[in-house]
Amino acid sequence: ISGAYRTLRRTRARTVLTTLGIAIGVASVTCILAISDGVTRMFDKQISHYNGRLIVVRPGIQSRDPNMLLSAMSQQMLTDADVDAVAKTQHVQSVAPLMTLNATITAKGQTAKNNVVLATTPGFAKISDADITAGQFLGEETKDTTAVIGDQLSIKLFNTDSSVGQVFTMHGQRFTIIGVMKQKTSAVNYNNIDYGNTVIVSYDQGKQLLKGNTQIQQIDVLVDEAKSSSGVVAELKNKINKLHLGEEDFSILTGREIGQPTNQLFTALIATMAAIAAISLVVGGIGIMNIMLVGVAERTREIGIRKAVGASHRNIIGQFMVESMMISILGGIIGYIGGYVLAFIASTFLYFSPAFTLQTALMAVLMAVGVGVVFGTYPAVKAARKDTIESLRQYH
């Protein structure tokens, strides 16, 4: 090891540049994995808030392929009959169907285009733990021409986050604001709703805006106790299956399953980005092979002398492999630290923080070691196979 250290120290510039190549590759993959773990942890935290009492019904069959999932959801929708069946199920405490549409909103000369409008029932406030900062949420007695808006949208339209009593126009109809909802810590959630920039109207009003069509994207269900969840899931599956004439074109999700469809496209994107970032590791590995081959050519006489005094093939291979491993492991450590620094910088523009996990640390080490072994083996074997006599004849 000391011999390898001295050798690398003699060629500092080449060693630093090669180490940097490995560090960039490891940093890229580490940054992406840290962000991905942060998303997973964020969803887990959201779901754990309900202590196992939350159930979500979605159209389409649960699939790990996001393309299949989107295709299934576009072909099938949940219906009012499904909502009624859920509401009449024993141990179900609250039910909230979710319908979404886009709309352009105008108020006092201000216009907000392509805004998400959520049509739901009063149960949504309890299930989703909506934080109403002014006014109230939709109730059974409130008129269909009333609405709740997010605080960010309120500021955009009225320059205030207390716009209760203000009026806006949407789809040619006038709506009176009865409540303002606060933006949650994370705009990314299992409901796919940005609370700070959403307009919430009654479920009946949503159907009118959709010209009588019912397009329920999700049904949120809150049961009275966590121990009742499994029984409720079984009963809901049986009821909805009958309503859909035996076609199991829906998914009933609990626990960590709830967050998976929401971030599947994000996960697929992360996997693609990680694969692309891994290419830089290959480039770094080629750099290791290059510097090792140059070292073999420059140290041919040294190799001959070592073999002449009794060094075996294993000794020569070991020396060059140690040098390769030192470069790759050092690059891996620097890359791992740099990757998390990049992840924290990126998180300042996102709604979540990167996560430190043992899995990511082990992957960074394994990537570095793997690159060192794969790309350091050929130069080491080439050095060991050099002829002793021919090597001693070399002076440079």
Residue, then its C-alpha position, 0 to 999 in steps of 0.5 A: i500500500s505504501g508503495a502504491y501511495r508513493t507511486l501515485r504521489r509521484t504522478r499527482a496531476r494525473t492521479v487528481l484528474t483520474t480521481l476527479g473523473i470517478a468523483i463526478g460519476v459517483a456524485s451524479v448517481t449519489c445526488i439522484l439517489a438522495i433526491s429519490d430517497g427524499v421523495t420516498r421518505m416524504f410520501d411515507k411521512q404523509i401516509s404515516h400521519y393517518n396511522g393506517r386509517l387511510i384507504v385510497v380507491r383509484p381507477g385502473i389496475q395497479s402496475r409498476d409500469p407507469n405507461m400501463l397505469l396511465s392507460a388504464m386510468s384513461q380508459q376507466m373512471l370511478t362512478d357515483a355508485d362506487v362512492d355511494a357503496v364506499a360511504k355505506t360500508q361499515h367502519v368508514q368514517s369519511v369519504a371524499p371523491l376527487m374530480t379535477l378539471n382545468a379552468t381559467i380564473t378571472a377576478k378584478g382584472q387578474t387572470a390565472k390560466n390553466n388552474v386546477v379545480l378540485a370538485t369534492t365533498p366536505g369530507f375532504a377537509k377531514i381526510s386531507d387535514a386541510d388547513i383553512t387560514a381564513g373562513q371555512f371549508l365547504g359544508e353540506e349547507t353551503k351553496d354550489t356557487t361558493a369556493v375555497i381557494g389556495d393562499q398562493l392563488s389568493i395572493k395572485l388574484f387579490n394581492t392578499d391571502s385573506s380573500v374571503g367574500q371576494v368574487f371570481t369568474m370561472h367557466g362563465q359562472r361567478f363564485t364567492i370565496i368562503g375560505v382560504m386554504k394554506q399551502k402545505t409544506s410540500a406541494v407534492n402529495y398523494n392527492n396530486i393537488d397543490y393546495g396553495n394554487t387550487v380552487i375547490v368547489s362542491y362535488d355537485q358543482g364539479k359535475q355541472l362544470l363537466k356538463g353532467n359527466t362524472q370523472i372521479q379520479q380518486i376516492d379517499v376513505l378514512v376508517d374509524e380504526a386502523k384494525s378495521s382497514s383490512g376488512v374494509v378493503a376486502e368489502l370495498k373490493n367485493k362491492i366495487n367489483k360487483l358494480h363493475l360487473g366483475e371487471e377488476d378495473f380499479s385499485i384499492l391502496t393502503g399504506r405505502e402503496i398509496g404513494q407509489p402511483t403518485n410518484q411512479l413517473f418521477t421514479a421512472l425519470i429518476a431511474t433514467m437519470a441515474a442510468i445516464a449519470a452512471i455513464s460518467l462512471v464508465v468514463g472515469g473507469i476508462g481514465i483509470m485504465n488509461i493512467m494504469l496503462v501509462g504507468v505500466a509502460e513507464r515502469t517496465r524496468e521497475i517491473g522487471i527488477r521486481k520480478a528478477v528479485g522474486a516478485s510473483h505475478r500475484n505481487i505485480i497484479g496486487q500492486f497495480m490493483v491497489e493503485s487502481m483501488m486507491i484512486s477509485i475509493l478516494g474518488g468514491i468518497i469525494g463523490y459521495i460527499g459531493g453528491y449530497v452537497l449537490a442534492f442539498i443545493a438542488s433541494t432548495f428549489l424543490y419541496f423536499s429534502p434529500a435523504f441520507t440512507l445506508q443503501t446509497a452509501l453502500m451503493a457509492v462504495l460498491m460503484a467505486v470499488g467495481v470501477g476500480v476492479v473492472f478497469g484496473t484488472y487489464p493493466a495489472v495483468k498486462a504488467a504481470r505478463k511482461d517478460t523479465i529479461e525484456s523488461l530489464r532492457q528498458y531504460h525509460 
